[in-house]
Amino acid sequence: MAGNIVLNGTISCTQGDLEMVVERVKDHIRLTRLEVGCIKFDIIQSQDDPCVFNISERFVDQAAFDAHTARTRASLWWEKTKHIPRDIQKTTE
């Protein structure tokens, strides 16, 4: 799978944002999984800390990831969560 874009990391919200993130993340996951070039997209709430969400993404190539980023930046998800810290590492495989 040479050329795949892989992202792993976390998004960590405050207790005050938790309900909103839980409510909005399901639609964000659903929409992303429908994108052309999305191989894998998971955001899973940590059992140790409910305000931390573990992220695991894989896209077929940079173009698919760029399309995902463009769609996301124009979404309600981004509007509501852009202030929330993310710690995500991007690699190419």
Secondary structure per residue as TSV (DSSP state, phi and psi in degrees):
chain	resnum	aa	ss	phi	psi
A	1	M	-	360.0	41.0
A	2	A	T	-56.1	137.3
A	3	G	T	95.3	-8.4
A	4	N	-	-64.6	142.9
A	5	I	E	-98.3	124.2
A	6	V	E	-121.3	131.3
A	7	L	E	-126.3	136.5
A	8	N	E	-140.4	142.5
A	9	G	E	165.3	-151.0
A	10	T	E	-141.2	157.6
A	11	I	E	-123.2	129.8
A	12	S	E	-124.3	110.7
A	13	C	-	-101.4	169.6
A	14	T	-	-85.0	165.6
A	15	Q	H	-59.1	-35.2
A	16	G	H	-66.5	-27.4
A	17	D	H	-94.6	-9.4
A	18	L	H	-56.2	-49.7
A	19	E	H	-59.7	-42.7
A	20	M	H	-64.4	-44.0
A	21	V	H	-62.4	-47.9
A	22	V	H	-58.7	-41.1
A	23	E	H	-66.7	-42.3
A	24	R	H	-86.9	-25.2
A	25	V	H	-65.6	-32.0
A	26	K	H	-61.2	-43.7
A	27	D	H	-69.9	-37.8
A	28	H	H	-60.4	-44.7
A	29	I	H	-62.6	-47.5
A	30	R	H	-59.2	-48.4
A	31	L	H	-64.8	-39.7
A	32	T	H	-66.3	-42.3
A	33	R	H	-64.2	-20.6
A	34	L	T	-82.3	-13.1
A	35	E	S	-67.4	141.6
A	36	V	T	-64.0	130.2
A	37	G	T	92.9	-4.4
A	38	C	E	-82.7	119.3
A	39	I	E	-92.5	-42.6
A	40	K	E	-149.1	139.5
A	41	F	E	-153.2	108.3
A	42	D	E	-130.4	135.5
A	43	I	E	-129.3	112.7
A	44	I	E	-121.1	127.3
A	45	Q	E	-67.2	131.9
A	46	S	-	-66.5	139.8
A	47	Q	S	-77.4	-24.2
A	48	D	S	-80.4	-34.1
A	49	D	-	-144.0	106.7
A	50	P	T	-63.1	-13.4
A	51	C	T	-89.1	-0.8
A	52	V	E	-110.7	132.1
A	53	F	E	-121.0	125.7
A	54	N	E	-86.1	130.9
A	55	I	E	-111.9	134.1
A	56	S	E	-141.2	116.8
A	57	E	E	-131.8	149.2
A	58	R	E	-147.5	128.3
A	59	F	E	-122.7	151.6
A	60	V	S	-62.9	-31.6
A	61	D	S	-164.6	179.5
A	62	Q	H	-63.4	-37.0
A	63	A	H	-62.3	-41.4
A	64	A	H	-65.8	-40.0
A	65	F	H	-67.2	-40.5
A	66	D	H	-61.7	-40.6
A	67	A	H	-64.0	-40.8
A	68	H	H	-61.1	-46.2
A	69	T	H	-62.0	-42.8
A	70	A	H	-63.0	-44.5
A	71	R	H	-63.7	-44.3
A	72	T	H	-62.0	-43.9
A	73	R	H	-65.4	-19.4
A	74	A	T	-99.0	9.6
A	75	S	S	-100.9	163.0
A	76	L	H	-63.0	-35.9
A	77	W	H	-53.8	-50.9
A	78	W	H	-66.1	-41.9
A	79	E	H	-55.4	-41.8
A	80	K	H	-84.9	-23.4
A	81	T	H	-119.7	1.7
A	82	K	T	-60.8	-22.5
A	83	H	T	-81.3	-9.5
A	84	I	S	-85.0	129.8
A	85	P	-	-62.4	138.0
A	86	R	E	-123.9	141.3
A	87	D	E	-126.7	94.1
A	88	I	E	-128.6	132.5
A	89	Q	E	-105.2	133.8
A	90	K	E	-112.5	130.1
A	91	T	E	-133.4	166.2
A	92	T	E	-117.5	132.5
A	93	E	-	-124.5	360.0
